[in-house]
């Protein structure tokens, strides 16, 4: 949500309209705001004698608290459910919330909508164990971690390389 207009700008607009008696299009053009903004600031000044910005209530919730509770219990019952599965179970009928709306609701109740990918579930534990055994003769100080973003070219294929092979 954008920041509110400054009180200084609000004061200048009201001053130009009430004291200098300039017309609204000129004020809007000089201060780079819309005609509606000028009218709103002047009207607010005459009604409330204040130029302070109001507080925003924020975005209205599409998913109610009861539906969030249903979503929470459905996730506890089926923690590996996809967002589409959750939307079908909790929101029967044709009107389902969008994926970003569902993600905001999940975030409010303490979950994320991201799931682990098949790469992690298809990992070969035997091959991983053999690889870790092959690294056992080396001490931890002999390893250097390379982030994929920092690798230049195709030289660094493995994120961990023994220190003695680098120099």
N, C-alpha and C positions, 0 to 999 in steps of 0.2 A: 504494500500500500504506500502511495507517495506521501511525502511529508507535507504538512499543512503550510499554507502561505505564512510568511513572517508577519509579526505584528506591525513592523515598520511599513511594509507594503500595504497592509490593511489600513493603517492610519493615513498614508499618503492618498489612497483611493478615496477614503471618506472625506479627507480634507479637501481634495480637489472637487468633490461632488457637492459638499455642503458649504464650504467657506468660499472657494473660488468660483463656484457655480458653473463648472465646466460640464459639457454634455457627456453622456455615458460612452458614446463611441470614441470620443477623443481620449477620455481617461483610459479606456480599454486598450487603445492603440499605443498610448504613451507608456503604459505599464506592462504591456505584453500579456494581458489577460483577456478573458472573454467578456462579452456584455453581461452574461448571466452572473459571472463572478462579481462584477462591479455592482449590479443590482442587489445581489445577495449580501455583500458587505455593507452597503448603505442601509438596506432593510434591517439587517441584524443590529446595526448601530442604533437606529431609531427605535427598534423594539426593545432591545435589552441594554442599551447604553454600554455595550461591551464589544471589544474587537478580538477577544480571545478565541482561539480555535476550539471547537468542540471535540469531544472524545468520540471515536468511532467504535461502534459495537462490533465491527469486523464482519466477516462473511457469515451468512446465515447457514445453519447446519442442514444438510440434506438428509443425513442419516441421524435418526433420533437416538436418544440415550437407550431406549429399550432395544432398538435394533443393534446398537453397539454391544449391549449385554449379550444378545443372541449370537452376535459375531464372535465375542470372546469365548462363550461356551462351545460354540462350534469349532473354534480353533483348538480348544483344550481337548475336545473329543477326537479331532482329526488334525493333528499338527502339520501334516504334510500336504494339506489341501491347497490347491491352486486358488488364485483370486476368482477365477470363473466358477469353480466349484462352490466357493464360499458365497458368491453372489447368487447362485442358483438356489442354495439351501436357505439362506437368510432372507432373500428378497424374492419370493415367488411372484410370478406374473411377468408382464412385459416390461415394466418400469424398473430397471436395475440401475444402480449408481455407476458412474464411470470409474475407470481404473484409478485415476488420481483421487477421486472422492473416496473410494474404498481405501486407498493408501493413507489418506489423512485420518480416516476413522481408525484404521489399524494402528497408526502411530499414536493416536490419543489413548488407546487402550494398552499400549506398550509392545506392539509387535511391528515387524517390518514385513513388507509384501515380497521381499526378495527371497528366493529359495536357492539352495545349493544346486549346482549344475551337475549333470551326469558324469562329468570328468572325475569329480571327487568320489562319487558312488561306484565308478568303474575302476578305481585304482587297484592295481595288483599288489596285495600286501606281501606276497612272497618276494616279488621283484624288489619291492621297497626295502624289505628286510635284508636281502642280499646286498643291496646298494649301501645300506647303513653299515653292514658288517665290513664291506670293502673300505669304508671310511674310518674304521676303528683305529688303524695304526697311526692316523694323524691326530695331532692335538688341535684343539679349537683355535689356538692362536695362529695356526697355519692356514686358516681359511679367511677369505675376504668375500664379503657379500656384495654383489653387483645388482643394482636395480635395473630392470629391463629398460627403463626410460633413459638411463645413463649410458647404455651400451651403444657403441658406434660400430657400424658395419656388422659383419657376421662372425667376428672373432670370439665373442663371448656367448657360447651356446649354453653353458651350464651356469646357474646363478652362484654356485660355490666352486671355487678353484683352489687347489692347494697352493699355499703361499710360495713354495719353492719353484713352482712352474711359471710364476709370473715374472721372475727376474733372472 
